[in-house]
Amino acid sequence: MAYGLPAVSFDCKSGPADIITHGVDGLLVEDGNTDKLYKSLDMLMSNKELCQKFALKAIETRKRFSIEKIASKWQQLFEELSN
């Protein structure tokens, strides 16, 4: 996503759903379902229009995770904890 590419990931507990919005900037598939992962990757590679749509949204998503935004969130957290 950092390079403007759509992401395809297992929807596991470690947090991909906190970054990827299924059907908007990428695809989430049932954790461990390799067949669904393969089919999702194949679908994106076969559908250039959908891939480009997701890619544009991935760029927007990337902005939410810029170093400036993340550093600001950490600073805000530390300020809240120190008060």
PDB file of N, CA, C and O in Angstrom:
ATOM      1  N   MET A   1       0.819  -1.175   0.000  1.00  0.00           N
ATOM      2  CA  MET A   1       0.000   0.000   0.000  1.00  0.00           C
ATOM      3  C   MET A   1       0.873   1.253   0.000  1.00  0.00           C
ATOM      4  O   MET A   1       0.495   2.282  -0.561  1.00  0.00           O
ATOM      5  N   ALA A   2       2.023   1.160   0.623  1.00  0.00           N
ATOM      6  CA  ALA A   2       2.933   2.307   0.665  1.00  0.00           C
ATOM      7  C   ALA A   2       3.369   2.726  -0.739  1.00  0.00           C
ATOM      8  O   ALA A   2       3.734   3.881  -0.957  1.00  0.00           O
ATOM      9  N   TYR A   3       3.331   1.797  -1.686  1.00  0.00           N
ATOM     10  CA  TYR A   3       3.711   2.085  -3.064  1.00  0.00           C
ATOM     11  C   TYR A   3       2.502   2.247  -3.970  1.00  0.00           C
ATOM     12  O   TYR A   3       2.632   2.213  -5.194  1.00  0.00           O
ATOM     13  N   GLY A   4       1.315   2.425  -3.370  1.00  0.00           N
ATOM     14  CA  GLY A   4       0.103   2.608  -4.155  1.00  0.00           C
ATOM     15  C   GLY A   4      -0.394   1.327  -4.784  1.00  0.00           C
ATOM     16  O   GLY A   4      -0.975   1.346  -5.869  1.00  0.00           O
ATOM     17  N   LEU A   5      -0.168   0.218  -4.110  1.00  0.00           N
ATOM     18  CA  LEU A   5      -0.652  -1.068  -4.603  1.00  0.00           C
ATOM     19  C   LEU A   5      -1.727  -1.601  -3.665  1.00  0.00           C
ATOM     20  O   LEU A   5      -1.622  -1.442  -2.449  1.00  0.00           O
ATOM     21  N   PRO A   6      -2.756  -2.230  -4.218  1.00  0.00           N
ATOM     22  CA  PRO A   6      -3.768  -2.816  -3.338  1.00  0.00           C
ATOM     23  C   PRO A   6      -3.177  -3.984  -2.565  1.00  0.00           C
ATOM     24  O   PRO A   6      -2.274  -4.671  -3.042  1.00  0.00           O
ATOM     25  N   ALA A   7      -3.694  -4.193  -1.378  1.00  0.00           N
ATOM     26  CA  ALA A   7      -3.202  -5.282  -0.534  1.00  0.00           C
ATOM     27  C   ALA A   7      -4.212  -6.417  -0.509  1.00  0.00           C
ATOM     28  O   ALA A   7      -5.421  -6.196  -0.565  1.00  0.00           O
ATOM     29  N   VAL A   8      -3.700  -7.617  -0.425  1.00  0.00           N
ATOM     30  CA  VAL A   8      -4.526  -8.805  -0.206  1.00  0.00           C
ATOM     31  C   VAL A   8      -3.905  -9.517   0.983  1.00  0.00           C
ATOM     32  O   VAL A   8      -2.714  -9.826   0.982  1.00  0.00           O
ATOM     33  N   SER A   9      -4.718  -9.774   1.992  1.00  0.00           N
ATOM     34  CA  SER A   9      -4.179 -10.341   3.224  1.00  0.00           C
ATOM     35  C   SER A   9      -5.190 -11.266   3.871  1.00  0.00           C
ATOM     36  O   SER A   9      -6.396 -11.170   3.646  1.00  0.00           O
ATOM     37  N   PHE A  10      -4.658 -12.163   4.682  1.00  0.00           N
ATOM     38  CA  PHE A  10      -5.535 -12.937   5.551  1.00  0.00           C
ATOM     39  C   PHE A  10      -6.108 -11.992   6.603  1.00  0.00           C
ATOM     40  O   PHE A  10      -5.411 -11.103   7.090  1.00  0.00           O
ATOM     41  N   ASP A  11      -7.359 -12.184   6.946  1.00  0.00           N
ATOM     42  CA  ASP A  11      -8.011 -11.376   7.981  1.00  0.00           C
ATOM     43  C   ASP A  11      -7.729 -12.024   9.331  1.00  0.00           C
ATOM     44  O   ASP A  11      -8.605 -12.636   9.942  1.00  0.00           O
ATOM     45  N   CYS A  12      -6.494 -11.878   9.779  1.00  0.00           N
ATOM     46  CA  CYS A  12      -6.060 -12.520  11.022  1.00  0.00           C
ATOM     47  C   CYS A  12      -6.102 -11.526  12.176  1.00  0.00           C
ATOM     48  O   CYS A  12      -6.330 -10.332  11.982  1.00  0.00           O
ATOM     49  N   LYS A  13      -5.881 -12.032  13.357  1.00  0.00           N
ATOM     50  CA  LYS A  13      -6.000 -11.229  14.571  1.00  0.00           C
ATOM     51  C   LYS A  13      -4.901 -10.187  14.723  1.00  0.00           C
ATOM     52  O   LYS A  13      -5.019  -9.287  15.554  1.00  0.00           O
ATOM     53  N   SER A  14      -3.843 -10.292  13.943  1.00  0.00           N
ATOM     54  CA  SER A  14      -2.711  -9.377  14.118  1.00  0.00           C
ATOM     55  C   SER A  14      -2.952  -7.982  13.560  1.00  0.00           C
ATOM     56  O   SER A  14      -2.105  -7.106  13.734  1.00  0.00           O
ATOM     57  N   GLY A  15      -4.076  -7.747  12.897  1.00  0.00           N
ATOM     58  CA  GLY A  15      -4.428  -6.388  12.569  1.00  0.00           C
ATOM     59  C   GLY A  15      -4.533  -5.918  11.135  1.00  0.00           C
ATOM     60  O   GLY A  15      -4.681  -4.713  10.935  1.00  0.00           O
ATOM     61  N   PRO A  16      -4.468  -6.768  10.113  1.00  0.00           N
ATOM     62  CA  PRO A  16      -4.598  -6.237   8.758  1.00  0.00           C
ATOM     63  C   PRO A  16      -5.883  -5.433   8.546  1.00  0.00           C
ATOM     64  O   PRO A  16      -5.895  -4.480   7.766  1.00  0.00           O
ATOM     65  N   ALA A  17      -6.959  -5.810   9.232  1.00  0.00           N
ATOM     66  CA  ALA A  17      -8.228  -5.091   9.074  1.00  0.00           C
ATOM     67  C   ALA A  17      -8.163  -3.682   9.656  1.00  0.00           C
ATOM     68  O   ALA A  17      -9.029  -2.857   9.366  1.00  0.00           O
ATOM     69  N   ASP A  18      -7.150  -3.396  10.471  1.00  0.00           N
ATOM     70  CA  ASP A  18      -6.967  -2.035  10.975  1.00  0.00           C
ATOM     71  C   ASP A  18      -6.394  -1.121   9.897  1.00  0.00           C
ATOM     72  O   ASP A  18      -6.465   0.103  10.013  1.00  0.00           O
ATOM     73  N   ILE A  19      -5.831  -1.710   8.858  1.00  0.00           N
ATOM     74  CA  ILE A  19      -5.207  -0.940   7.785  1.00  0.00           C
ATOM     75  C   ILE A  19      -5.981  -1.083   6.478  1.00  0.00           C
ATOM     76  O   ILE A  19      -6.253  -0.091   5.802  1.00  0.00           O
ATOM     77  N   ILE A  20      -6.333  -2.303   6.126  1.00  0.00           N
ATOM     78  CA  ILE A  20      -7.013  -2.586   4.863  1.00  0.00           C
ATOM     79  C   ILE A  20      -8.523  -2.520   5.068  1.00  0.00           C
ATOM     80  O   ILE A  20      -9.064  -3.130   5.990  1.00  0.00           O
ATOM     81  N   THR A  21      -9.195  -1.769   4.195  1.00  0.00           N
ATOM     82  CA  THR A  21     -10.651  -1.760   4.181  1.00  0.00           C
ATOM     83  C   THR A  21     -11.084  -2.656   3.030  1.00  0.00           C
ATOM     84  O   THR A  21     -10.909  -2.313   1.861  1.00  0.00           O
ATOM     85  N   HIS A  22     -11.649  -3.803   3.375  1.00  0.00           N
ATOM     86  CA  HIS A  22     -12.020  -4.804   2.373  1.00  0.00           C
ATOM     87  C   HIS A  22     -12.927  -4.194   1.304  1.00  0.00           C
ATOM     88  O   HIS A  22     -13.944  -3.570   1.608  1.00  0.00           O
ATOM     89  N   GLY A  23     -12.533  -4.390   0.056  1.00  0.00           N
ATOM     90  CA  GLY A  23     -13.331  -3.910  -1.061  1.00  0.00           C
ATOM     91  C   GLY A  23     -13.139  -2.438  -1.380  1.00  0.00           C
ATOM     92  O   GLY A  23     -13.776  -1.913  -2.293  1.00  0.00           O
ATOM     93  N   VAL A  24     -12.266  -1.766  -0.636  1.00  0.00           N
ATOM     94  CA  VAL A  24     -12.012  -0.343  -0.872  1.00  0.00           C
ATOM     95  C   VAL A  24     -10.572  -0.125  -1.334  1.00  0.00           C
ATOM     96  O   VAL A  24     -10.337   0.451  -2.397  1.00  0.00           O
ATOM     97  N   ASP A  25      -9.608  -0.587  -0.533  1.00  0.00           N
ATOM     98  CA  ASP A  25      -8.196  -0.414  -0.884  1.00  0.00           C
ATOM     99  C   ASP A  25      -7.451  -1.741  -0.914  1.00  0.00           C
ATOM    100  O   ASP A  25      -6.226  -1.775  -1.040  1.00  0.00           O
ATOM    101  N   GLY A  26      -8.187  -2.813  -0.800  1.00  0.00           N
ATOM    102  CA  GLY A  26      -7.598  -4.147  -0.822  1.00  0.00           C
ATOM    103  C   GLY A  26      -8.638  -5.191  -0.487  1.00  0.00           C
ATOM    104  O   GLY A  26      -9.835  -4.911  -0.429  1.00  0.00           O
ATOM    105  N   LEU A  27      -8.161  -6.386  -0.271  1.00  0.00           N
ATOM    106  CA  LEU A  27      -9.056  -7.497   0.029  1.00  0.00           C
ATOM    107  C   LEU A  27      -8.564  -8.247   1.258  1.00  0.00           C
ATOM    108  O   LEU A  27      -7.366  -8.466   1.436  1.00  0.00           O
ATOM    109  N   LEU A  28      -9.505  -8.633   2.095  1.00  0.00           N
ATOM    110  CA  LEU A  28      -9.219  -9.478   3.252  1.00  0.00           C
ATOM    111  C   LEU A  28      -9.913 -10.808   3.037  1.00  0.00           C
ATOM    112  O   LEU A  28     -11.083 -10.857   2.656  1.00  0.00           O
ATOM    113  N   VAL A  29      -9.189 -11.878   3.280  1.00  0.00           N
ATOM    114  CA  VAL A  29      -9.775 -13.210   3.125  1.00  0.00           C
ATOM    115  C   VAL A  29      -9.681 -13.956   4.449  1.00  0.00           C
ATOM    116  O   VAL A  29      -8.850 -13.651   5.305  1.00  0.00           O
ATOM    117  N   GLU A  30     -10.543 -14.922   4.584  1.00  0.00           N
ATOM    118  CA  GLU A  30     -10.588 -15.725   5.809  1.00  0.00           C
ATOM    119  C   GLU A  30      -9.192 -16.243   6.155  1.00  0.00           C
ATOM    120  O   GLU A  30      -8.486 -16.789   5.308  1.00  0.00           O
ATOM    121  N   ASP A  31      -8.820 -16.060   7.401  1.00  0.00           N
ATOM    122  CA  ASP A  31      -7.496 -16.463   7.868  1.00  0.00           C
ATOM    123  C   ASP A  31      -7.230 -17.934   7.559  1.00  0.00           C
ATOM    124  O   ASP A  31      -8.002 -18.810   7.948  1.00  0.00           O
ATOM    125  N   GLY A  32      -6.143 -18.190   6.865  1.00  0.00           N
ATOM    126  CA  GLY A  32      -5.729 -19.549   6.547  1.00  0.00           C
ATOM    127  C   GLY A  32      -6.339 -20.130   5.283  1.00  0.00           C
ATOM    128  O   GLY A  32      -5.957 -21.226   4.871  1.00  0.00           O
ATOM    129  N   ASN A  33      -7.275 -19.430   4.657  1.00  0.00           N
ATOM    130  CA  ASN A  33      -7.940 -19.941   3.457  1.00  0.00           C
ATOM    131  C   ASN A  33      -7.089 -19.593   2.233  1.00  0.00           C
ATOM    132  O   ASN A  33      -7.308 -18.575   1.575  1.00  0.00           O
ATOM    133  N   THR A  34      -6.121 -20.457   1.945  1.00  0.00           N
ATOM    134  CA  THR A  34      -5.184 -20.190   0.854  1.00  0.00           C
ATOM    135  C   THR A  34      -5.865 -20.198  -0.508  1.00  0.00           C
ATOM    136  O   THR A  34      -5.436 -19.486  -1.415  1.00  0.00           O
ATOM    137  N   ASP A  35      -6.925 -20.995  -0.664  1.00  0.00           N
ATOM    138  CA  ASP A  35      -7.655 -21.019  -1.929  1.00  0.00           C
ATOM    139  C   ASP A  35      -8.299 -19.659  -2.187  1.00  0.00           C
ATOM    140  O   ASP A  35      -8.239 -19.144  -3.303  1.00  0.00           O
ATOM    141  N   LYS A  36      -8.908 -19.082  -1.167  1.00  0.00           N
ATOM    142  CA  LYS A  36      -9.537 -17.762  -1.296  1.00  0.00           C
ATOM    143  C   LYS A  36      -8.467 -16.689  -1.529  1.00  0.00           C
ATOM    144  O   LYS A  36      -8.693 -15.743  -2.284  1.00  0.00           O
ATOM    145  N   LEU A  37      -7.318 -16.832  -0.890  1.00  0.00           N
ATOM    146  CA  LEU A  37      -6.221 -15.889  -1.106  1.00  0.00           C
ATOM    147  C   LEU A  37      -5.781 -15.934  -2.568  1.00  0.00           C
ATOM    148  O   LEU A  37      -5.626 -14.893  -3.206  1.00  0.00           O
ATOM    149  N   TYR A  38      -5.582 -17.134  -3.089  1.00  0.00           N
ATOM    150  CA  TYR A  38      -5.195 -17.313  -4.490  1.00  0.00           C
ATOM    151  C   TYR A  38      -6.230 -16.688  -5.421  1.00  0.00           C
ATOM    152  O   TYR A  38      -5.878 -15.965  -6.353  1.00  0.00           O
ATOM    153  N   LYS A  39      -7.513 -16.970  -5.163  1.00  0.00           N
ATOM    154  CA  LYS A  39      -8.583 -16.451  -6.025  1.00  0.00           C
ATOM    155  C   LYS A  39      -8.661 -14.925  -5.961  1.00  0.00           C
ATOM    156  O   LYS A  39      -8.924 -14.274  -6.972  1.00  0.00           O
ATOM    157  N   SER A  40      -8.434 -14.364  -4.789  1.00  0.00           N
ATOM    158  CA  SER A  40      -8.466 -12.906  -4.645  1.00  0.00           C
ATOM    159  C   SER A  40      -7.306 -12.254  -5.393  1.00  0.00           C
ATOM    160  O   SER A  40      -7.489 -11.241  -6.067  1.00  0.00           O
ATOM    161  N   LEU A  41      -6.112 -12.837  -5.273  1.00  0.00           N
ATOM    162  CA  LEU A  41      -4.954 -12.325  -6.012  1.00  0.00           C
ATOM    163  C   LEU A  41      -5.180 -12.431  -7.516  1.00  0.00           C
ATOM    164  O   LEU A  41      -4.889 -11.498  -8.265  1.00  0.00           O
ATOM    165  N   ASP A  42      -5.701 -13.575  -7.948  1.00  0.00           N
ATOM    166  CA  ASP A  42      -5.976 -13.792  -9.365  1.00  0.00           C
ATOM    167  C   ASP A  42      -7.006 -12.787  -9.877  1.00  0.00           C
ATOM    168  O   ASP A  42      -6.866 -12.257 -10.979  1.00  0.00           O
ATOM    169  N   MET A  43      -8.042 -12.526  -9.073  1.00  0.00           N
ATOM    170  CA  MET A  43      -9.073 -11.580  -9.471  1.00  0.00           C
ATOM    171  C   MET A  43      -8.474 -10.186  -9.678  1.00  0.00           C
ATOM    172  O   MET A  43      -8.773  -9.519 -10.668  1.00  0.00           O
ATOM    173  N   LEU A  44      -7.632  -9.753  -8.746  1.00  0.00           N
ATOM    174  CA  LEU A  44      -7.019  -8.431  -8.890  1.00  0.00           C
ATOM    175  C   LEU A  44      -6.083  -8.361 -10.094  1.00  0.00           C
ATOM    176  O   LEU A  44      -6.066  -7.359 -10.810  1.00  0.00           O
ATOM    177  N   MET A  45      -5.316  -9.405 -10.318  1.00  0.00           N
ATOM    178  CA  MET A  45      -4.393  -9.402 -11.452  1.00  0.00           C
ATOM    179  C   MET A  45      -5.134  -9.467 -12.781  1.00  0.00           C
ATOM    180  O   MET A  45      -4.615  -9.024 -13.806  1.00  0.00           O
ATOM    181  N   SER A  46      -6.342 -10.015 -12.767  1.00  0.00           N
ATOM    182  CA  SER A  46      -7.134 -10.157 -13.985  1.00  0.00           C
ATOM    183  C   SER A  46      -8.038  -8.958 -14.243  1.00  0.00           C
ATOM    184  O   SER A  46      -8.551  -8.801 -15.351  1.00  0.00           O
ATOM    185  N   ASN A  47      -8.240  -8.118 -13.245  1.00  0.00           N
ATOM    186  CA  ASN A  47      -9.172  -6.998 -13.362  1.00  0.00           C
ATOM    187  C   ASN A  47      -8.409  -5.691 -13.146  1.00  0.00           C
ATOM    188  O   ASN A  47      -8.327  -5.176 -12.031  1.00  0.00           O
ATOM    189  N   LYS A  48      -7.863  -5.179 -14.227  1.00  0.00           N
ATOM    190  CA  LYS A  48      -7.012  -3.987 -14.150  1.00  0.00           C
ATOM    191  C   LYS A  48      -7.775  -2.785 -13.588  1.00  0.00           C
ATOM    192  O   LYS A  48      -7.217  -2.001 -12.820  1.00  0.00           O
ATOM    193  N   GLU A  49      -9.038  -2.639 -13.964  1.00  0.00           N
ATOM    194  CA  GLU A  49      -9.844  -1.508 -13.485  1.00  0.00           C
ATOM    195  C   GLU A  49     -10.013  -1.556 -11.963  1.00  0.00           C
ATOM    196  O   GLU A  49      -9.847  -0.542 -11.285  1.00  0.00           O
ATOM    197  N   LEU A  50     -10.340  -2.723 -11.439  1.00  0.00           N
ATOM    198  CA  LEU A  50     -10.502  -2.877  -9.993  1.00  0.00           C
ATOM    199  C   LEU A  50      -9.169  -2.654  -9.277  1.00  0.00           C
ATOM    200  O   LEU A  50      -9.117  -2.015  -8.226  1.00  0.00           O
ATOM    201  N   CYS A  51      -8.121  -3.176  -9.846  1.00  0.00           N
ATOM    202  CA  CYS A  51      -6.786  -3.005  -9.261  1.00  0.00           C
ATOM    203  C   CYS A  51      -6.420  -1.518  -9.191  1.00  0.00           C
ATOM    204  O   CYS A  51      -5.884  -1.062  -8.180  1.00  0.00           O
ATOM    205  N   GLN A  52      -6.701  -0.773 -10.239  1.00  0.00           N
ATOM    206  CA  GLN A  52      -6.404   0.660 -10.247  1.00  0.00           C
ATOM    207  C   GLN A  52      -7.268   1.407  -9.237  1.00  0.00           C
ATOM    208  O   GLN A  52      -6.795   2.329  -8.573  1.00  0.00           O
ATOM    209  N   LYS A  53      -8.534   1.012  -9.122  1.00  0.00           N
ATOM    210  CA  LYS A  53      -9.435   1.640  -8.147  1.00  0.00           C
ATOM    211  C   LYS A  53      -8.898   1.439  -6.733  1.00  0.00           C
ATOM    212  O   LYS A  53      -8.829   2.386  -5.950  1.00  0.00           O
ATOM    213  N   PHE A  54      -8.519   0.208  -6.411  1.00  0.00           N
ATOM    214  CA  PHE A  54      -7.962  -0.089  -5.093  1.00  0.00           C
ATOM    215  C   PHE A  54      -6.636   0.641  -4.891  1.00  0.00           C
ATOM    216  O   PHE A  54      -6.348   1.119  -3.793  1.00  0.00           O
ATOM    217  N   ALA A  55      -5.833   0.725  -5.945  1.00  0.00           N
ATOM    218  CA  ALA A  55      -4.523   1.374  -5.846  1.00  0.00           C
ATOM    219  C   ALA A  55      -4.666   2.849  -5.479  1.00  0.00           C
ATOM    220  O   ALA A  55      -3.902   3.356  -4.658  1.00  0.00           O
ATOM    221  N   LEU A  56      -5.624   3.535  -6.071  1.00  0.00           N
ATOM    222  CA  LEU A  56      -5.848   4.946  -5.740  1.00  0.00           C
ATOM    223  C   LEU A  56      -6.253   5.104  -4.282  1.00  0.00           C
ATOM    224  O   LEU A  56      -5.802   6.030  -3.608  1.00  0.00           O
ATOM    225  N   LYS A  57      -7.089   4.220  -3.800  1.00  0.00           N
ATOM    226  CA  LYS A  57      -7.504   4.269  -2.398  1.00  0.00           C
ATOM    227  C   LYS A  57      -6.347   3.890  -1.479  1.00  0.00           C
ATOM    228  O   LYS A  57      -6.243   4.406  -0.366  1.00  0.00           O
ATOM    229  N   ALA A  58      -5.482   2.994  -1.939  1.00  0.00           N
ATOM    230  CA  ALA A  58      -4.323   2.592  -1.131  1.00  0.00           C
ATOM    231  C   ALA A  58      -3.410   3.788  -0.878  1.00  0.00           C
ATOM    232  O   ALA A  58      -2.813   3.904   0.192  1.00  0.00           O
ATOM    233  N   ILE A  59      -3.303   4.669  -1.859  1.00  0.00           N
ATOM    234  CA  ILE A  59      -2.491   5.877  -1.686  1.00  0.00           C
ATOM    235  C   ILE A  59      -3.089   6.752  -0.590  1.00  0.00           C
ATOM    236  O   ILE A  59      -2.359   7.309   0.229  1.00  0.00           O
ATOM    237  N   GLU A  60      -4.420   6.875  -0.571  1.00  0.00           N
ATOM    238  CA  GLU A  60      -5.086   7.638   0.491  1.00  0.00           C
ATOM    239  C   GLU A  60      -4.841   6.982   1.850  1.00  0.00           C
ATOM    240  O   GLU A  60      -4.576   7.667   2.838  1.00  0.00           O
ATOM    241  N   THR A  61      -4.931   5.666   1.890  1.00  0.00           N
ATOM    242  CA  THR A  61      -4.699   4.932   3.135  1.00  0.00           C
ATOM    243  C   THR A  61      -3.278   5.158   3.627  1.00  0.00           C
ATOM    244  O   THR A  61      -3.050   5.336   4.824  1.00  0.00           O
ATOM    245  N   ARG A  62      -2.333   5.151   2.713  1.00  0.00           N
ATOM    246  CA  ARG A  62      -0.924   5.364   3.062  1.00  0.00           C
ATOM    247  C   ARG A  62      -0.742   6.677   3.809  1.00  0.00           C
ATOM    248  O   ARG A  62       0.067   6.760   4.733  1.00  0.00           O
ATOM    249  N   LYS A  63      -1.483   7.694   3.419  1.00  0.00           N
ATOM    250  CA  LYS A  63      -1.361   9.005   4.056  1.00  0.00           C
ATOM    251  C   LYS A  63      -1.758   8.955   5.528  1.00  0.00           C
ATOM    252  O   LYS A  63      -1.225   9.713   6.338  1.00  0.00           O
ATOM    253  N   ARG A  64      -2.689   8.068   5.882  1.00  0.00           N
ATOM    254  CA  ARG A  64      -3.103   7.935   7.284  1.00  0.00           C
ATOM    255  C   ARG A  64      -1.977   7.395   8.152  1.00  0.00           C
ATOM    256  O   ARG A  64      -2.000   7.553   9.372  1.00  0.00           O
ATOM    257  N   PHE A  65      -0.993   6.760   7.529  1.00  0.00           N
ATOM    258  CA  PHE A  65       0.086   6.118   8.268  1.00  0.00           C
ATOM    259  C   PHE A  65       1.437   6.775   8.005  1.00  0.00           C
ATOM    260  O   PHE A  65       2.482   6.138   8.140  1.00  0.00           O
ATOM    261  N   SER A  66       1.411   8.050   7.629  1.00  0.00           N
ATOM    262  CA  SER A  66       2.671   8.771   7.398  1.00  0.00           C
ATOM    263  C   SER A  66       3.407   8.929   8.725  1.00  0.00           C
ATOM    264  O   SER A  66       2.796   8.866   9.792  1.00  0.00           O
ATOM    265  N   ILE A  67       4.693   9.129   8.656  1.00  0.00           N
ATOM    266  CA  ILE A  67       5.507   9.286   9.861  1.00  0.00           C
ATOM    267  C   ILE A  67       5.017  10.472  10.682  1.00  0.00           C
ATOM    268  O   ILE A  67       5.027  10.427  11.913  1.00  0.00           O
ATOM    269  N   GLU A  68       4.592  11.526  10.007  1.00  0.00           N
ATOM    270  CA  GLU A  68       4.106  12.712  10.717  1.00  0.00           C
ATOM    271  C   GLU A  68       2.837  12.399  11.510  1.00  0.00           C
ATOM    272  O   GLU A  68       2.708  12.790  12.670  1.00  0.00           O
ATOM    273  N   LYS A  69       1.909  11.695  10.877  1.00  0.00           N
ATOM    274  CA  LYS A  69       0.648  11.368  11.563  1.00  0.00           C
ATOM    275  C   LYS A  69       0.876  10.406  12.719  1.00  0.00           C
ATOM    276  O   LYS A  69       0.301  10.581  13.793  1.00  0.00           O
ATOM    277  N   ILE A  70       1.702   9.403  12.511  1.00  0.00           N
ATOM    278  CA  ILE A  70       1.953   8.421  13.568  1.00  0.00           C
ATOM    279  C   ILE A  70       2.700   9.082  14.727  1.00  0.00           C
ATOM    280  O   ILE A  70       2.370   8.851  15.890  1.00  0.00           O
ATOM    281  N   ALA A  71       3.706   9.904  14.412  1.00  0.00           N
ATOM    282  CA  ALA A  71       4.454  10.603  15.469  1.00  0.00           C
ATOM    283  C   ALA A  71       3.531  11.519  16.264  1.00  0.00           C
ATOM    284  O   ALA A  71       3.649  11.617  17.486  1.00  0.00           O
ATOM    285  N   SER A  72       2.627  12.178  15.582  1.00  0.00           N
ATOM    286  CA  SER A  72       1.673  13.060  16.253  1.00  0.00           C
ATOM    287  C   SER A  72       0.762  12.273  17.195  1.00  0.00           C
ATOM    288  O   SER A  72       0.464  12.729  18.299  1.00  0.00           O
ATOM    289  N   LYS A  73       0.325  11.101  16.760  1.00  0.00           N
ATOM    290  CA  LYS A  73      -0.528  10.264  17.617  1.00  0.00           C
ATOM    291  C   LYS A  73       0.227   9.792  18.860  1.00  0.00           C
ATOM    292  O   LYS A  73      -0.329   9.761  19.957  1.00  0.00           O
ATOM    293  N   TRP A  74       1.491   9.429  18.679  1.00  0.00           N
ATOM    294  CA  TRP A  74       2.301   9.022  19.830  1.00  0.00           C
ATOM    295  C   TRP A  74       2.484  10.193  20.796  1.00  0.00           C
ATOM    296  O   TRP A  74       2.354  10.035  22.010  1.00  0.00           O
ATOM    297  N   GLN A  75       2.785  11.353  20.248  1.00  0.00           N
ATOM    298  CA  GLN A  75       2.971  12.535  21.086  1.00  0.00           C
ATOM    299  C   GLN A  75       1.692  12.847  21.864  1.00  0.00           C
ATOM    300  O   GLN A  75       1.746  13.148  23.056  1.00  0.00           O
ATOM    301  N   GLN A  76       0.557  12.777  21.197  1.00  0.00           N
ATOM    302  CA  GLN A  76      -0.727  13.028  21.852  1.00  0.00           C
ATOM    303  C   GLN A  76      -0.965  12.026  22.980  1.00  0.00           C
ATOM    304  O   GLN A  76      -1.421  12.399  24.061  1.00  0.00           O
ATOM    305  N   LEU A  77      -0.659  10.767  22.728  1.00  0.00           N
ATOM    306  CA  LEU A  77      -0.830   9.735  23.747  1.00  0.00           C
ATOM    307  C   LEU A  77       0.041  10.029  24.967  1.00  0.00           C
ATOM    308  O   LEU A  77      -0.433   9.963  26.101  1.00  0.00           O
ATOM    309  N   PHE A  78       1.314  10.355  24.733  1.00  0.00           N
ATOM    310  CA  PHE A  78       2.216  10.645  25.853  1.00  0.00           C
ATOM    311  C   PHE A  78       1.761  11.874  26.636  1.00  0.00           C
ATOM    312  O   PHE A  78       1.865  11.909  27.862  1.00  0.00           O
ATOM    313  N   GLU A  79       1.263  12.868  25.934  1.00  0.00           N
ATOM    314  CA  GLU A  79       0.759  14.065  26.617  1.00  0.00           C
ATOM    315  C   GLU A  79      -0.459  13.729  27.478  1.00  0.00           C
ATOM    316  O   GLU A  79      -0.582  14.217  28.601  1.00  0.00           O
ATOM    317  N   GLU A  80      -1.356  12.896  26.949  1.00  0.00           N
ATOM    318  CA  GLU A  80      -2.537  12.492  27.717  1.00  0.00           C
ATOM    319  C   GLU A  80      -2.139  11.681  28.946  1.00  0.00           C
ATOM    320  O   GLU A  80      -2.721  11.843  30.019  1.00  0.00           O
ATOM    321  N   LEU A  81      -1.156  10.818  28.789  1.00  0.00           N
ATOM    322  CA  LEU A  81      -0.717   9.981  29.906  1.00  0.00           C
ATOM    323  C   LEU A  81       0.011  10.788  30.979  1.00  0.00           C
ATOM    324  O   LEU A  81      -0.030  10.435  32.157  1.00  0.00           O
ATOM    325  N   SER A  82       0.670  11.858  30.578  1.00  0.00           N
ATOM    326  CA  SER A  82       1.425  12.649  31.551  1.00  0.00           C
ATOM    327  C   SER A  82       0.553  13.652  32.310  1.00  0.00           C
ATOM    328  O   SER A  82       1.003  14.237  33.295  1.00  0.00           O
ATOM    329  N   ASN A  83      -0.658  13.852  31.873  1.00  0.00           N
ATOM    330  CA  ASN A  83      -1.568  14.804  32.555  1.00  0.00           C
ATOM    331  C   ASN A  83      -2.410  14.129  33.600  1.00  0.00           C
ATOM    332  O   ASN A  83      -3.219  14.783  34.258  1.00  0.00           O
TER     333      ASN A  83
END
